[in-house]
Amino acid sequence: MTMTAPIVSFRLPSELNSFVGRRHEIAEVKRLLSEARLVTLVGVGGVGKTRLALRAGYDLRRSFHDGVWLVELAALESPELLLQTVTESLEIQDRSVRPSIEVLIDHLHDKHLLLILDNCEHLLEHCARMAETLMRTVPGLRILATSRQSLGVVGEQTMPVPTLPMPDSNGSRPSTESLKQFDAIRLFAERAQAVLPGFEVTEANQEAVARICHRLDGIPLAIELAAVRLRAISVEQLLTRLDDRFRLLTMGARTAMPRQQTLRALIDWSYGLCTDQERLLWARLSVFSGGLDLEAAEQVCSGDGILPDEVVDLVVGLVGKSVLAREEHETTVRYRLLETIRQYGRERLRESGEEAELKARHRDWCHDLVSRAQREWFGPHQVAWFMRLHTEHGNLRTALDYCLTTPGEAERGLAIATALRFYWIAAASLREGRTWLDRLLSAGAEPTPARAGALCLNARLAVLQSDFAPAAEMLDECHGLSTKLGDAGILAGAAYVSGLAALIQRDFTGAVTFLGAAVEGHREAGEDMGMVNALMYLATAHSLLGHFDQAEAQYKECLAVCEAREDHWFRSYTLWVYGIELWRQGDTAGAVEMEREAIRLKRPFDDRLGIALCIEALAWMAADGTAERAAVLFGASQESWRSFGAPLLSYLSGYHDASEARARERLGGRAFETGFRKGTELTSAEAIAYSMCETVQVAEPAREAASPLTRRELEIAQLVAQGMTNKAIASTLVIAQRTAEGHVEHILNKLGFNSRAQIAAWVGEQGQPLPGRSP
C-alpha cells in the first residue's frame, strides 16, 4: 500500500458569474489570516463581503489540511439554532445530548481548517460568544466572518471592505483603456455584456459609464442591478434616471449613511421599474427562506391580483431584472432572493398589510409538503423526498418559527415537526428536532392527538441520543394521553420507543416484549413502515438472546416488505443487523456483501451514522481474516464515532471489544496501532471506498511508523525541499513566520541535520508524496 495526498475538503458554492478585481483585498485577507485567527470583513450591504470571503477561502483551500467550510447565516432567524447550523455545515452528525459547543470543540480540536461565517450582523452576540469559545479551545482553527459590524471578540482583526475603485471624477479624463482598468468599470462592463452581448466601454459612452459608477459609489450590488437595465435602455438613459432618482432621495431620511441611501435608492428604482404584479410577487416571495421553486411560488403567492398561471411569466420577469437569482438543482430550477433584496421585499409586504396572510400561506405550504413526504416516505421516492426536505430546511425552520411566535399556531407546529420524524433522523438533526418539539410542547398542553404524537417522537429522538430519563417521562405522558384518546397507532409507536430504549440499555428480554407489542400494533393499524421498523429491532433482540431461527425469519420478512415497497432506508438498516447475524453464524462472505449493499443504499442519504455502523461491522468480520485491514477499519470507525459526539451503540460493544482484541493479537500491538492510525486519517469518502474494496490507497504501515516527523512537519519539510523561505512557508500555510521558523527548527533537531539542504535531500529519499500536498 502506498500513501497518497488526501483530498482537501472545501464546502464553498460555485461562482455563478465572474469575480472582478479585489486583488489587494484578497491579499490583505490572506495576510490578516496569517497573523490573526479571527478576521471579520465589515461593510454595508451589497459591498461584496460574501464574494470576497468566498474567493479568499477558495484561494486558501490548500493551506488548510482539513478544508475551508462555509456557514451561511443570512436566512437563520433563530439564534438558538446557530450552533446547530454550524455543526450541520461542518457535516457533524451530532447524536448526543451533550452541549452543542462541546461536540463542536471535540470535532474541531485537532483540525486545521478555515471556517467562513457569512452574514453575522443579526446574530452578533451569539456569533461572538461562539467564535470566542472556539478560538480559545481549538488552536488549529481560523475564522473569516462577514458582518455589517465587528464581532467585538478579543484578538479579532477587522477589515473594512471598500467599494470598488473608480476614476477620480474631478481629475483629467482618462483614456478608454486606462478607464477599463478600474474594478467598478470592469464590473459594470462584464455584467452589461451578460444582458447585452457585444457591449463595450467606448469613447462615446465612457463618461456616462464612469458617472453611473460614481453615482452608485462603486457598490458591487448596485452596479450589477444597474447594468441589467441595459437590456431595455441605453447607458445615457440609465444615467439620467439614476440622477433623477437620487435627487428625489435627498428628500428622504438624512440620517442614513450616503452609501446606504444609494443602495436603498437603487433597489427602490429596481422596484419602480417592475410592473405592479412583479412588485406584488417580489413582496410575497420574501416569506420564503433559502429559496423556492416555481410550484411553491404558484401555491403561496398567487391570488388577490396574481393568477396561478401568471406566476411563471412574473418569475421570468424578476429573473430578467436580477431580482431573483436562478439556481440549477439536479432536475429542477430554484430561485433565490439575495438577502438585501429579500429584506426590502419583506418591508414592502409589511406595508401592504398582507404579511400575516402570506406567512400563514407559507406555513400551509410547508405543512402540505411535509404531510406528503410523510405519506410517501416508505416507498420508491424516499431518496427524492429526503433531498427535497433537505433543500427546504430553511423554509421549514421559518414555518416552525411562525408557529411558535404566533398565538394559536402551536398545534400546527407540532403537526409539522412530527411529520418530519424520519427526516430529523435521516438528516442527523436529532438535536434540532428535539429543540422544536420541546418549545412547541411547552407552548400549549391541550390533550390532542398532535400532542401525543409529538411526545412519542420527542421520546424517540431522546432515546436515539441515549437520553433515557426525559424519554421515559415523555413516554408516560404519551401512553396516558393515547390510551385516553384511543389512538392505537401512537400506542404502537410508544411501545417501539420503549423497546428501542430497552435494546440500547441491553435489556434484551424487555426489548422483545415491547417491540413485539409494537409490531402487532402496527400490523393491526395497517402501518407497514412502523411494523418494519419495529420488526427489524425485534429480530436484533432475538439474535442477541440466541434465538437465531426467529431472528433470521424476521429479518427476511423485513427485507421482503422493504423490497416490495422499494424502500432504501429501512432495508439498509435491516441488511446491517442481518449481516451481523450471518457473520455470527459463520457466513462471513454473505455478511460482508450485506454490509456493502447497506452502504450503497445509505450513500444517497449521506447517512454517516449508518455507514459507520456498517464499517464497524466490516472491521469485526475482517478481524478473523485480514487483521491489518481490520485495524484500518477500526480506526476509520472510531473517527466516525468521534464526529457524532456519541459512543458506539452499547448493545454492540461486546462484538467490538472481542473483535479488536483478536485483530491486535494476530497483527501485534505496534502494527495494529499503525493501521488504526491510518484509519483515523482517512476522509469519510476514503473510508467508504476502503470498506467497499474500491480503489483507495493508504499508507504503508512500516514506512509511516518510521517517520519521526508529524504530519505538519512532513508538510513543511516538503515546502523546504521546494526551496521556500520561512516567510514563504508562513504565507502558504497561513501561519505566523515565527511558527514556521519553529517547525523548521524542530525538523532539523528530529532528523539530526544542520541545514535546509539536508532536509531537501531527506525528502527526496522518501520516494513518496507527503501528506497534505499534491504529488
C-alpha positions, -999 to +999 in steps of 0.1 A: +000+000+000+013+035-008+004+068+006-013+095-015-022+130-006-056+134+010-082+154-009-085+189+005-122+195+015-138+228+008-175+233+010-179+265-010-206+272-036-197+277-072-195+312-085-224+320-108-206+348-126-171+362-129-152+376-099-139+411-107-110+428-091-103+428-053-067+417-057-054+440-030-083+430-007-077+392-012-040+397-005-049+416+027-074+389+039-046+363+034-021+385+053-045+391+082-054+354+085-017+346+087-014+368+118-049+366+134-072+337+140-103+357+136-108+382+107-140+400+102-149+417+069-172+446+076-191+469+053-225+480+041-249+456+024-241+449-012-204+459-009-193+424-017-182+410+017-195+375+009-179+372-026-146+384-012-147+359+017-156+330-007-128+339-032-103+343-004-114+309+011-111+292-023-076+306-029-066+294+006-081+260+004-048+241+001-034+259+031-059+242+054-054+205+057-090+199+069-106+223+044-125+255+041-161+254+053-189+279+047-217+286+073-245+307+057-264+326+084-284+352+064-316+331+065-312+319+101-337+337+122-334+317+155-302+324+175-309+291+193-301+272+160-267+289+154-246+260+168-269+235+151-263+253+118-225+253+123-224+216+131-246+209+100-224+230+078-193+211+091-212+178+084-211+168+120-239+144+127-243+151+164-264+124+180-255+131+217-272+152+244-240+170+252-240+208+247-235+215+211-205+237+217-187+207+234-194+185+204-182+212+181-150+216+201-144+179+202-148+176+164-125+206+157-099+202+184-072+186+162-083+201+129-066+227+108-094+245+089-109+278+079-145+285+089-163+312+070-192+327+090-213+347+065-237+374+075-233+376+113-248+410+119-283+398+130-268+372+154-238+393+165-238+384+202-243+347+197-216+346+169-192+365+191-196+341+220-193+311+198-162+324+180-145+334+212-151+299+227-138+282+196-108+304+193-099+297+229-102+259+226-093+250+190-058+260+182-058+250+145-090+270+137-091+302+117-124+321+113-133+345+085-165+363+093-186+388+073-208+413+091-220+449+089-201+454+122-173+437+140-180+408+164-161+425+192-140+395+202-106+398+217-079+392+191-103+400+162-088+417+132-114+439+114-110+446+077-134+472+062-144+462+027-142+492+005-163+500-026-147+492-059-120+516-072-132+542-097-115+571-116-114+605-099-145+624-110-126+657-107-094+646-124-084+646-160-104+624-184-086+590-186-083+571-219-107+543-226-081+516-220-070+531-187-106+535-176-112+498-181-086+490-155-108+503-127-127+475-110-160+493-109-159+500-146-148+464-154-177+450-133-202+472-150-189+462-184-189+425-177-224+425-162-237+446-191-222+421-216-242+394-199-275+411-208-263+430-239-238+408-258-212+429-275-214+458-251-181+477-247-169+508-229-160+531-258-150+567-263-187+575-269-201+560-236-171+560-212-181+593-195-216+581-189-204+547-176-179+564-152-207+587-139-230+558-133-204+540-112-198+572-092-235+577-087-235+541-073-205+548-051-187+517-065-211+493-046-209+460-065-246+450-059-258+484-070-236+483-102-249+448-110-285+459-105-280+489-127-261+471-155-290+448-161-312+478-172-292+480-204-314+452-216-340+478-223-324+513-222-291+530-232-263+540-209-273+576-212-309+569-203-297+548-174-276+577-161-304+602-165-328+580-145-302+575-118-297+612-115-334+618-112-338+591-086-310+603-064-322+639-064-355+627-051-337+606-025-323+637-008-358+645+004-358+612+024-340+602+056-309+624+060-296+603+090-288+573+069-253+568+056-249+581+020-239+546+007-269+530+024-291+557+008-276+549-025-282+512-023-317+517-010-324+541-038-311+516-064-334+489-051-362+515-049-355+522-085-354+485-095-387+481-077-401+511-096-392+496-129-412+464-121-448+460-131-474+462-104-478+424-105-440+419-104-438+442-073-466+422-057-448+389-064-415+403-051-430+412-018-448+379-014-417+359-023-400+374+007-417+350+031-395+322+017-362+315+033-334+297+015-351+297-019-381+282-036-393+265-068-419+276-093-447+253-078-441+269-044-444+304-058-476+294-076-491+279-044-482+306-019-480+338-039-510+336-064-544+350-057-556+385-049-541+401-080-520+373-094-535+343-112-516+309-108-508+307-145-494+343-144-467+334-119-443+318-143-441+349-165-437+371-135-409+349-122-392+352-156-395+390-154-380+391-120-351+369-130-345+392-160-344+422-137-319+404-114-344+405-085-345+367-084-314+345-089-319+313-109-301+282-095-299+247-110-308+219-086-305+184-100-335+181-123-353+213-113-347+250-110-350+270-079-350+308-073-334+328-045-338+364-034-305+380-023-308+388+014-308+426+009-335+423-018-355+398+004-355+422+034-366+450+011-394+428-002-404+420+034-407+457+042-430+462+012-451+431+022-454+446+057-465+479+043-491+462+021-509+446+051-505+411+036-477+399+058-498+379+082-517+362+054-486+353+034-469+339+064-499+317+070-499+306+034-463+297+036-470+277+068-498+259+050-474+251+021-448+237+044-474+216+063-487+202+030-451+194+018-442+175+050-475+157+051-469+144+015-434+134+024-446+115+055-472+096+034-447+087+006-415+082+027-419+044+028-416+039-010-397+044-042-395+082-039-378+081-005-344+095-016-361+122-036-382+133-006-351+133+016-333+156-008-364+178-012-368+183+026-331+189+029-334+217+003-364+232+020-348+231+055-347+269+057-384+272+048-393+245+073-375+264+101-393+296+091-427+279+093-419+263+127-407+297+140-440+312+128-460+286+147-440+293+178-444+330+177-480+333+165-507+327+191-529+297+184-504+281+160-485+257+183-508+227+173-500+232+136-463+235+145-465+201+164-480+186+133-452+199+110-424+189+134-439+154+139-444+148+102-407+153+098-399+124+122-379+104+097-362+135+082-349+145+116-334+110+120-321+106+084-306+142+084-289+135+117-309+165+131-319+149+164-310+179+185-328+203+163-359+181+161-360+179+199-355+217+202-385+224+181-407+198+198-396+209+233-405+245+225-438+237+208-449+213+235-442+240+261-463+265+241-495+245+249-508+215+268-541+206+250-547+168+252-548+163+215-535+135+191-509+160+178-495+164+213-495+126+218-476+121+185-451+148+193-444+133+227-438+099+212-414+114+186-396+136+211-390+105+233-378+086+203-352+113+194-341+114+231-336+076+231-315+078+199-293+102+219-293+078+249-311+104+270-333+080+287-347+098+317-366+126+299-377+100+273-393+079+300-413+109+313-425+118+278-435+082+271-455+081+303-475+112+293-478+099+257-491+065+268-517+080+292-529+105+266-530+079+237-549+055+259-574+082+268-578+092+231-579+055+220-551+061+194-537+026+187-511+039+162-494+062+187-496+034+214-477+011+190-452+039+184-447+044+221-442+006+225-415+008+198-397+036+216-398+017+249-384-014+231-356+006+214-347+021+248-346-014+264-324-027+235-299+001+237-297-005+275-291-042+269-324-053+284-330-078+256-359-096+272-377-063+278-369-053+242-386-084+229-417-077+249-421-040+239-410-045+203-433-075+199-462-053+210-451-026+186-450-050+156-485-063+164-499-028+170-486-015+137-498-047+118-533-042+132-532-005+122-520-014+087-488+007+091-462-012+072-434+013+079-439+012+116-442-026+115-409-030+096-391-005+118-401-024+150-396-059+134-360-051+125-351-044+161-372-072+174-351-095+152-320-079+166-331-085+202-339-122+194-304-125+178-287-112+209-307-137+230-295-165+208-329-171+191-312-174+157-341-190+137-366-165+149-342-136+142-335-148+106-372-153+098-380-118+110-350-102+091-362-120+059-397-106+064-384-071+068-364-073+036-394-087+017-416-059+028-389-033+021-382-047-014-419-047-022-422-011-013-389-001-030-376+013+003-340+021+009-337+034+044-352+005+065-337-020+040-302-007+046-306-009+084-321-044+081-291-055+060-267-041+086-281-061+115-289-092+094-253-091+081-241-093+117-263-123+123-250-141+093-214-134+104-222-149+138-235-180+121-202-183+101-213-169+067-187-141+066-187-137+028-225-133+028-223-110+058-197-087+041-218-084+009-249-074+031-229-047+048-216-033+015-251-033+000-263-015+031-236+012+025-246+015-011-282+022+000-271+047+026-249+068+004-277+089-012-289+099+023-253+108+034-262+085+064-228+087+081-241+070+113-254+041+093-223+039+072-201+040+103-221+011+118-215-009+086-178-001+086-176-012+122-193-045+114-169-050+084-140-045+109-153-073+131-156-095+100-121-088+089-106-095+123-105-132+117-091-128+082-070-098+072-061-083+106-043-054+090-075-044+071-095-048+104-071-023+121-076+003+094-114-002+095-114+001+133-096+034+131-120+047+104-149+036+126-136+054+157-131+086+138-167+085+126-180+079+161-160+108+175-176+131+149-211+120+161-204+131+196-216+097+209-200+063+215-209+030+197-243+017+205-238-001+238-256-034+228-229-039+201-199-030+222-192-067+231-186-075+194-163-046+191-141-054+221-138-091+212-130-085+175-105-057+182-087-080+207-084-108+181-071-084+155-045-070+179-034-105+189-030-116+153-013-085+140+008-074+170+003-042+190+026-019+171+013-029+137-023-027+148-018+009+161-001+019+128-030+005+108-055+020+133-039+054+130-041+052+092-078+045+095-083+077+116-066+097+089-089+086+061-115+110+049-151+097+051-151+091+013-118+073+015-131+052+044-162+042+024-141+033-006-117+012+015-146-006+031-161-013-003-127-025-017-128+003-042-096+019-054-081+036-024-045+039-012-034+041+024+000+045+040+024+016+042+023+009+080+061+003+084+070+034+064+045+056+082+057+044+116+093+050+106+089+087+101+099+108+131+080+138+118+044+148+125+020+154+096+025+191+098+063+188+099+062+165+069+042+192+051+067+219+060+096+196+051+083+193+016+080+231+013+116+234+024+125+209-002+108+231-028+132+259-018+107+281+001+119+305+027+103+306+062+084+337+051+070+319+020+061+288+041+042+310+065+023+327+037+014+294+020+002+277+052-014+309+067+007+307+099+029+333+116+065+334+103+077+326+139+057+294+138+072+284+105+107+290+119+099+269+150+087+240+128+118+241+107+140+241+139+121+210+152+126+192+119+163+199+119+166+186+155+145+155+149+164+145+118+198+154+133+205+179+105+220+213+105+210+227+070+178+231+049+197+213+021+198+181+042+161+184+048+155+186+010+177+156+004+159+136+031+125+144+015+138+132-019+149+099-003+114+092+009+103+084-026+066+094-020+044+124-019+038+138+016+005+143+035-014+173+025+005+182-006-002+174-042+021+148-058 
